[in-house]
Amino acid sequence: MPRQLPQPSRDSINMVTVLTALADPTRLTLMRAMYSRPGPADCAVVAEAVEVGAPTVSHHYRVLREAGLTTTTVEGRRRVVTIRREDLEARFPGLLAAILTPDLDAHLTHA
């Protein structure tokens, strides 16, 4: 039976905590990899986007979940991660698109 790891409620998601979590380049890469996929993704598959060891990836996933950015579901030995798009859009409209759109960096460097 799948179980969901603890995460903050929608109302307790804090902008400073979200932005702090996304300030790390590895976490930003993980979030962009997930954002480009529709729906849930296997944590191991998404982790292929970064070049760090498994314990470090687990740490980054935990920070993202505790910041309220993702939901992690445990299915046996497998962990499935999903961006909390609906919750984040309700709290901070447009934030995910503004930060996670891949072309944003190109626009900023050419501005």
Chimera marker file (.cmm) of the C-alpha trace (Angstrom):
<marker_set name="trace">
<marker id="1" x="0.000" y="0.000" z="0.000" r="1" g="1" b="0" radius="0.5"/>
<marker id="2" x="1.538" y="3.371" z="-1.005" r="1" g="1" b="0" radius="0.5"/>
<marker id="3" x="2.155" y="5.935" z="1.712" r="1" g="1" b="0" radius="0.5"/>
<marker id="4" x="2.809" y="9.641" z="1.443" r="1" g="1" b="0" radius="0.5"/>
<marker id="5" x="5.772" y="11.180" z="3.266" r="1" g="1" b="0" radius="0.5"/>
<marker id="6" x="5.029" y="14.144" z="5.571" r="1" g="1" b="0" radius="0.5"/>
<marker id="7" x="4.728" y="17.536" z="3.946" r="1" g="1" b="0" radius="0.5"/>
<marker id="8" x="3.430" y="20.977" z="4.938" r="1" g="1" b="0" radius="0.5"/>
<marker id="9" x="-0.204" y="21.848" z="4.396" r="1" g="1" b="0" radius="0.5"/>
<marker id="10" x="-1.063" y="24.182" z="1.527" r="1" g="1" b="0" radius="0.5"/>
<marker id="11" x="-1.659" y="27.080" z="3.893" r="1" g="1" b="0" radius="0.5"/>
<marker id="12" x="1.708" y="26.685" z="5.607" r="1" g="1" b="0" radius="0.5"/>
<marker id="13" x="3.809" y="26.792" z="2.426" r="1" g="1" b="0" radius="0.5"/>
<marker id="14" x="6.035" y="29.844" z="2.852" r="1" g="1" b="0" radius="0.5"/>
<marker id="15" x="7.510" y="31.918" z="-0.004" r="1" g="1" b="0" radius="0.5"/>
<marker id="16" x="10.902" y="32.350" z="1.691" r="1" g="1" b="0" radius="0.5"/>
<marker id="17" x="11.217" y="28.604" z="2.297" r="1" g="1" b="0" radius="0.5"/>
<marker id="18" x="10.211" y="27.839" z="-1.305" r="1" g="1" b="0" radius="0.5"/>
<marker id="19" x="12.702" y="30.310" z="-2.758" r="1" g="1" b="0" radius="0.5"/>
<marker id="20" x="15.451" y="29.108" z="-0.419" r="1" g="1" b="0" radius="0.5"/>
<marker id="21" x="14.880" y="25.524" z="-1.561" r="1" g="1" b="0" radius="0.5"/>
<marker id="22" x="14.968" y="26.572" z="-5.215" r="1" g="1" b="0" radius="0.5"/>
<marker id="23" x="18.136" y="28.663" z="-4.761" r="1" g="1" b="0" radius="0.5"/>
<marker id="24" x="20.259" y="25.503" z="-4.776" r="1" g="1" b="0" radius="0.5"/>
<marker id="25" x="21.338" y="24.637" z="-8.360" r="1" g="1" b="0" radius="0.5"/>
<marker id="26" x="20.839" y="20.881" z="-7.857" r="1" g="1" b="0" radius="0.5"/>
<marker id="27" x="17.325" y="21.312" z="-6.494" r="1" g="1" b="0" radius="0.5"/>
<marker id="28" x="16.485" y="23.760" z="-9.259" r="1" g="1" b="0" radius="0.5"/>
<marker id="29" x="17.670" y="21.198" z="-11.829" r="1" g="1" b="0" radius="0.5"/>
<marker id="30" x="15.547" y="18.475" z="-10.201" r="1" g="1" b="0" radius="0.5"/>
<marker id="31" x="12.499" y="20.740" z="-10.159" r="1" g="1" b="0" radius="0.5"/>
<marker id="32" x="12.979" y="21.726" z="-13.800" r="1" g="1" b="0" radius="0.5"/>
<marker id="33" x="13.303" y="18.064" z="-14.769" r="1" g="1" b="0" radius="0.5"/>
<marker id="34" x="10.035" y="17.288" z="-12.963" r="1" g="1" b="0" radius="0.5"/>
<marker id="35" x="8.286" y="20.407" z="-14.262" r="1" g="1" b="0" radius="0.5"/>
<marker id="36" x="8.942" y="19.354" z="-17.850" r="1" g="1" b="0" radius="0.5"/>
<marker id="37" x="7.156" y="16.023" z="-17.236" r="1" g="1" b="0" radius="0.5"/>
<marker id="38" x="3.420" y="15.644" z="-16.886" r="1" g="1" b="0" radius="0.5"/>
<marker id="39" x="2.394" y="14.009" z="-13.631" r="1" g="1" b="0" radius="0.5"/>
<marker id="40" x="4.331" y="11.912" z="-11.119" r="1" g="1" b="0" radius="0.5"/>
<marker id="41" x="7.841" y="10.648" z="-11.794" r="1" g="1" b="0" radius="0.5"/>
<marker id="42" x="10.099" y="8.001" z="-10.312" r="1" g="1" b="0" radius="0.5"/>
<marker id="43" x="12.691" y="9.727" z="-8.114" r="1" g="1" b="0" radius="0.5"/>
<marker id="44" x="15.505" y="7.647" z="-9.609" r="1" g="1" b="0" radius="0.5"/>
<marker id="45" x="14.570" y="8.652" z="-13.163" r="1" g="1" b="0" radius="0.5"/>
<marker id="46" x="14.422" y="12.370" z="-12.341" r="1" g="1" b="0" radius="0.5"/>
<marker id="47" x="17.714" y="12.102" z="-10.424" r="1" g="1" b="0" radius="0.5"/>
<marker id="48" x="19.453" y="11.218" z="-13.702" r="1" g="1" b="0" radius="0.5"/>
<marker id="49" x="19.307" y="14.964" z="-14.450" r="1" g="1" b="0" radius="0.5"/>
<marker id="50" x="21.912" y="15.663" z="-11.745" r="1" g="1" b="0" radius="0.5"/>
<marker id="51" x="25.392" y="14.301" z="-11.119" r="1" g="1" b="0" radius="0.5"/>
<marker id="52" x="25.366" y="13.651" z="-7.390" r="1" g="1" b="0" radius="0.5"/>
<marker id="53" x="25.247" y="10.508" z="-5.259" r="1" g="1" b="0" radius="0.5"/>
<marker id="54" x="22.093" y="8.842" z="-3.992" r="1" g="1" b="0" radius="0.5"/>
<marker id="55" x="22.355" y="10.186" z="-0.399" r="1" g="1" b="0" radius="0.5"/>
<marker id="56" x="22.739" y="13.736" z="-1.722" r="1" g="1" b="0" radius="0.5"/>
<marker id="57" x="19.770" y="13.327" z="-4.068" r="1" g="1" b="0" radius="0.5"/>
<marker id="58" x="17.685" y="12.025" z="-1.159" r="1" g="1" b="0" radius="0.5"/>
<marker id="59" x="18.637" y="15.111" z="0.851" r="1" g="1" b="0" radius="0.5"/>
<marker id="60" x="17.579" y="17.417" z="-1.995" r="1" g="1" b="0" radius="0.5"/>
<marker id="61" x="14.253" y="15.609" z="-2.426" r="1" g="1" b="0" radius="0.5"/>
<marker id="62" x="13.630" y="15.962" z="1.326" r="1" g="1" b="0" radius="0.5"/>
<marker id="63" x="14.324" y="19.709" z="1.230" r="1" g="1" b="0" radius="0.5"/>
<marker id="64" x="11.936" y="20.123" z="-1.719" r="1" g="1" b="0" radius="0.5"/>
<marker id="65" x="9.216" y="18.122" z="0.053" r="1" g="1" b="0" radius="0.5"/>
<marker id="66" x="9.637" y="19.925" z="3.375" r="1" g="1" b="0" radius="0.5"/>
<marker id="67" x="9.477" y="23.282" z="1.573" r="1" g="1" b="0" radius="0.5"/>
<marker id="68" x="6.102" y="22.260" z="0.156" r="1" g="1" b="0" radius="0.5"/>
<marker id="69" x="7.258" y="22.029" z="-3.451" r="1" g="1" b="0" radius="0.5"/>
<marker id="70" x="6.754" y="18.298" z="-3.922" r="1" g="1" b="0" radius="0.5"/>
<marker id="71" x="4.834" y="15.286" z="-2.685" r="1" g="1" b="0" radius="0.5"/>
<marker id="72" x="6.684" y="11.987" z="-2.286" r="1" g="1" b="0" radius="0.5"/>
<marker id="73" x="4.826" y="8.697" z="-2.263" r="1" g="1" b="0" radius="0.5"/>
<marker id="74" x="6.541" y="5.472" z="-1.199" r="1" g="1" b="0" radius="0.5"/>
<marker id="75" x="5.529" y="2.388" z="-3.176" r="1" g="1" b="0" radius="0.5"/>
<marker id="76" x="7.585" y="-0.483" z="-1.780" r="1" g="1" b="0" radius="0.5"/>
<marker id="77" x="11.220" y="0.365" z="-2.606" r="1" g="1" b="0" radius="0.5"/>
<marker id="78" x="10.172" y="2.923" z="-5.209" r="1" g="1" b="0" radius="0.5"/>
<marker id="79" x="9.591" y="6.623" z="-4.479" r="1" g="1" b="0" radius="0.5"/>
<marker id="80" x="7.391" y="8.702" z="-6.723" r="1" g="1" b="0" radius="0.5"/>
<marker id="81" x="7.657" y="12.478" z="-6.652" r="1" g="1" b="0" radius="0.5"/>
<marker id="82" x="5.104" y="15.010" z="-7.868" r="1" g="1" b="0" radius="0.5"/>
<marker id="83" x="5.291" y="18.790" z="-7.962" r="1" g="1" b="0" radius="0.5"/>
<marker id="84" x="2.482" y="20.312" z="-5.893" r="1" g="1" b="0" radius="0.5"/>
<marker id="85" x="1.409" y="22.463" z="-8.848" r="1" g="1" b="0" radius="0.5"/>
<marker id="86" x="-2.142" y="23.117" z="-7.674" r="1" g="1" b="0" radius="0.5"/>
<marker id="87" x="-1.101" y="24.045" z="-4.125" r="1" g="1" b="0" radius="0.5"/>
<marker id="88" x="1.743" y="26.278" z="-5.290" r="1" g="1" b="0" radius="0.5"/>
<marker id="89" x="-0.384" y="27.991" z="-7.927" r="1" g="1" b="0" radius="0.5"/>
<marker id="90" x="-3.036" y="28.687" z="-5.284" r="1" g="1" b="0" radius="0.5"/>
<marker id="91" x="-0.454" y="30.158" z="-2.882" r="1" g="1" b="0" radius="0.5"/>
<marker id="92" x="1.838" y="31.925" z="-5.370" r="1" g="1" b="0" radius="0.5"/>
<marker id="93" x="0.192" y="32.288" z="-8.813" r="1" g="1" b="0" radius="0.5"/>
<marker id="94" x="2.698" y="32.105" z="-11.671" r="1" g="1" b="0" radius="0.5"/>
<marker id="95" x="5.734" y="31.384" z="-9.475" r="1" g="1" b="0" radius="0.5"/>
<marker id="96" x="6.485" y="27.905" z="-10.828" r="1" g="1" b="0" radius="0.5"/>
<marker id="97" x="6.237" y="28.975" z="-14.448" r="1" g="1" b="0" radius="0.5"/>
<marker id="98" x="8.409" y="32.032" z="-13.808" r="1" g="1" b="0" radius="0.5"/>
<marker id="99" x="11.162" y="30.065" z="-12.089" r="1" g="1" b="0" radius="0.5"/>
<marker id="100" x="11.047" y="26.673" z="-13.767" r="1" g="1" b="0" radius="0.5"/>
<marker id="101" x="10.550" y="27.616" z="-17.397" r="1" g="1" b="0" radius="0.5"/>
<marker id="102" x="13.813" y="26.521" z="-19.071" r="1" g="1" b="0" radius="0.5"/>
<marker id="103" x="14.055" y="29.597" z="-21.302" r="1" g="1" b="0" radius="0.5"/>
<marker id="104" x="14.010" y="31.967" z="-18.324" r="1" g="1" b="0" radius="0.5"/>
<marker id="105" x="17.786" y="31.854" z="-17.874" r="1" g="1" b="0" radius="0.5"/>
<marker id="106" x="18.329" y="32.672" z="-21.548" r="1" g="1" b="0" radius="0.5"/>
<marker id="107" x="15.993" y="35.656" z="-21.291" r="1" g="1" b="0" radius="0.5"/>
<marker id="108" x="17.749" y="36.957" z="-18.193" r="1" g="1" b="0" radius="0.5"/>
<marker id="109" x="21.252" y="36.707" z="-19.668" r="1" g="1" b="0" radius="0.5"/>
<marker id="110" x="20.211" y="38.507" z="-22.857" r="1" g="1" b="0" radius="0.5"/>
<marker id="111" x="18.258" y="41.281" z="-21.165" r="1" g="1" b="0" radius="0.5"/>
<link id1="1" id2="2" r="1" g="1" b="0" radius="0.2"/>
<link id1="2" id2="3" r="1" g="1" b="0" radius="0.2"/>
<link id1="3" id2="4" r="1" g="1" b="0" radius="0.2"/>
<link id1="4" id2="5" r="1" g="1" b="0" radius="0.2"/>
<link id1="5" id2="6" r="1" g="1" b="0" radius="0.2"/>
<link id1="6" id2="7" r="1" g="1" b="0" radius="0.2"/>
<link id1="7" id2="8" r="1" g="1" b="0" radius="0.2"/>
<link id1="8" id2="9" r="1" g="1" b="0" radius="0.2"/>
<link id1="9" id2="10" r="1" g="1" b="0" radius="0.2"/>
<link id1="10" id2="11" r="1" g="1" b="0" radius="0.2"/>
<link id1="11" id2="12" r="1" g="1" b="0" radius="0.2"/>
<link id1="12" id2="13" r="1" g="1" b="0" radius="0.2"/>
<link id1="13" id2="14" r="1" g="1" b="0" radius="0.2"/>
<link id1="14" id2="15" r="1" g="1" b="0" radius="0.2"/>
<link id1="15" id2="16" r="1" g="1" b="0" radius="0.2"/>
<link id1="16" id2="17" r="1" g="1" b="0" radius="0.2"/>
<link id1="17" id2="18" r="1" g="1" b="0" radius="0.2"/>
<link id1="18" id2="19" r="1" g="1" b="0" radius="0.2"/>
<link id1="19" id2="20" r="1" g="1" b="0" radius="0.2"/>
<link id1="20" id2="21" r="1" g="1" b="0" radius="0.2"/>
<link id1="21" id2="22" r="1" g="1" b="0" radius="0.2"/>
<link id1="22" id2="23" r="1" g="1" b="0" radius="0.2"/>
<link id1="23" id2="24" r="1" g="1" b="0" radius="0.2"/>
<link id1="24" id2="25" r="1" g="1" b="0" radius="0.2"/>
<link id1="25" id2="26" r="1" g="1" b="0" radius="0.2"/>
<link id1="26" id2="27" r="1" g="1" b="0" radius="0.2"/>
<link id1="27" id2="28" r="1" g="1" b="0" radius="0.2"/>
<link id1="28" id2="29" r="1" g="1" b="0" radius="0.2"/>
<link id1="29" id2="30" r="1" g="1" b="0" radius="0.2"/>
<link id1="30" id2="31" r="1" g="1" b="0" radius="0.2"/>
<link id1="31" id2="32" r="1" g="1" b="0" radius="0.2"/>
<link id1="32" id2="33" r="1" g="1" b="0" radius="0.2"/>
<link id1="33" id2="34" r="1" g="1" b="0" radius="0.2"/>
<link id1="34" id2="35" r="1" g="1" b="0" radius="0.2"/>
<link id1="35" id2="36" r="1" g="1" b="0" radius="0.2"/>
<link id1="36" id2="37" r="1" g="1" b="0" radius="0.2"/>
<link id1="37" id2="38" r="1" g="1" b="0" radius="0.2"/>
<link id1="38" id2="39" r="1" g="1" b="0" radius="0.2"/>
<link id1="39" id2="40" r="1" g="1" b="0" radius="0.2"/>
<link id1="40" id2="41" r="1" g="1" b="0" radius="0.2"/>
<link id1="41" id2="42" r="1" g="1" b="0" radius="0.2"/>
<link id1="42" id2="43" r="1" g="1" b="0" radius="0.2"/>
<link id1="43" id2="44" r="1" g="1" b="0" radius="0.2"/>
<link id1="44" id2="45" r="1" g="1" b="0" radius="0.2"/>
<link id1="45" id2="46" r="1" g="1" b="0" radius="0.2"/>
<link id1="46" id2="47" r="1" g="1" b="0" radius="0.2"/>
<link id1="47" id2="48" r="1" g="1" b="0" radius="0.2"/>
<link id1="48" id2="49" r="1" g="1" b="0" radius="0.2"/>
<link id1="49" id2="50" r="1" g="1" b="0" radius="0.2"/>
<link id1="50" id2="51" r="1" g="1" b="0" radius="0.2"/>
<link id1="51" id2="52" r="1" g="1" b="0" radius="0.2"/>
<link id1="52" id2="53" r="1" g="1" b="0" radius="0.2"/>
<link id1="53" id2="54" r="1" g="1" b="0" radius="0.2"/>
<link id1="54" id2="55" r="1" g="1" b="0" radius="0.2"/>
<link id1="55" id2="56" r="1" g="1" b="0" radius="0.2"/>
<link id1="56" id2="57" r="1" g="1" b="0" radius="0.2"/>
<link id1="57" id2="58" r="1" g="1" b="0" radius="0.2"/>
<link id1="58" id2="59" r="1" g="1" b="0" radius="0.2"/>
<link id1="59" id2="60" r="1" g="1" b="0" radius="0.2"/>
<link id1="60" id2="61" r="1" g="1" b="0" radius="0.2"/>
<link id1="61" id2="62" r="1" g="1" b="0" radius="0.2"/>
<link id1="62" id2="63" r="1" g="1" b="0" radius="0.2"/>
<link id1="63" id2="64" r="1" g="1" b="0" radius="0.2"/>
<link id1="64" id2="65" r="1" g="1" b="0" radius="0.2"/>
<link id1="65" id2="66" r="1" g="1" b="0" radius="0.2"/>
<link id1="66" id2="67" r="1" g="1" b="0" radius="0.2"/>
<link id1="67" id2="68" r="1" g="1" b="0" radius="0.2"/>
<link id1="68" id2="69" r="1" g="1" b="0" radius="0.2"/>
<link id1="69" id2="70" r="1" g="1" b="0" radius="0.2"/>
<link id1="70" id2="71" r="1" g="1" b="0" radius="0.2"/>
<link id1="71" id2="72" r="1" g="1" b="0" radius="0.2"/>
<link id1="72" id2="73" r="1" g="1" b="0" radius="0.2"/>
<link id1="73" id2="74" r="1" g="1" b="0" radius="0.2"/>
<link id1="74" id2="75" r="1" g="1" b="0" radius="0.2"/>
<link id1="75" id2="76" r="1" g="1" b="0" radius="0.2"/>
<link id1="76" id2="77" r="1" g="1" b="0" radius="0.2"/>
<link id1="77" id2="78" r="1" g="1" b="0" radius="0.2"/>
<link id1="78" id2="79" r="1" g="1" b="0" radius="0.2"/>
<link id1="79" id2="80" r="1" g="1" b="0" radius="0.2"/>
<link id1="80" id2="81" r="1" g="1" b="0" radius="0.2"/>
<link id1="81" id2="82" r="1" g="1" b="0" radius="0.2"/>
<link id1="82" id2="83" r="1" g="1" b="0" radius="0.2"/>
<link id1="83" id2="84" r="1" g="1" b="0" radius="0.2"/>
<link id1="84" id2="85" r="1" g="1" b="0" radius="0.2"/>
<link id1="85" id2="86" r="1" g="1" b="0" radius="0.2"/>
<link id1="86" id2="87" r="1" g="1" b="0" radius="0.2"/>
<link id1="87" id2="88" r="1" g="1" b="0" radius="0.2"/>
<link id1="88" id2="89" r="1" g="1" b="0" radius="0.2"/>
<link id1="89" id2="90" r="1" g="1" b="0" radius="0.2"/>
<link id1="90" id2="91" r="1" g="1" b="0" radius="0.2"/>
<link id1="91" id2="92" r="1" g="1" b="0" radius="0.2"/>
<link id1="92" id2="93" r="1" g="1" b="0" radius="0.2"/>
<link id1="93" id2="94" r="1" g="1" b="0" radius="0.2"/>
<link id1="94" id2="95" r="1" g="1" b="0" radius="0.2"/>
<link id1="95" id2="96" r="1" g="1" b="0" radius="0.2"/>
<link id1="96" id2="97" r="1" g="1" b="0" radius="0.2"/>
<link id1="97" id2="98" r="1" g="1" b="0" radius="0.2"/>
<link id1="98" id2="99" r="1" g="1" b="0" radius="0.2"/>
<link id1="99" id2="100" r="1" g="1" b="0" radius="0.2"/>
<link id1="100" id2="101" r="1" g="1" b="0" radius="0.2"/>
<link id1="101" id2="102" r="1" g="1" b="0" radius="0.2"/>
<link id1="102" id2="103" r="1" g="1" b="0" radius="0.2"/>
<link id1="103" id2="104" r="1" g="1" b="0" radius="0.2"/>
<link id1="104" id2="105" r="1" g="1" b="0" radius="0.2"/>
<link id1="105" id2="106" r="1" g="1" b="0" radius="0.2"/>
<link id1="106" id2="107" r="1" g="1" b="0" radius="0.2"/>
<link id1="107" id2="108" r="1" g="1" b="0" radius="0.2"/>
<link id1="108" id2="109" r="1" g="1" b="0" radius="0.2"/>
<link id1="109" id2="110" r="1" g="1" b="0" radius="0.2"/>
<link id1="110" id2="111" r="1" g="1" b="0" radius="0.2"/>
</marker_set>
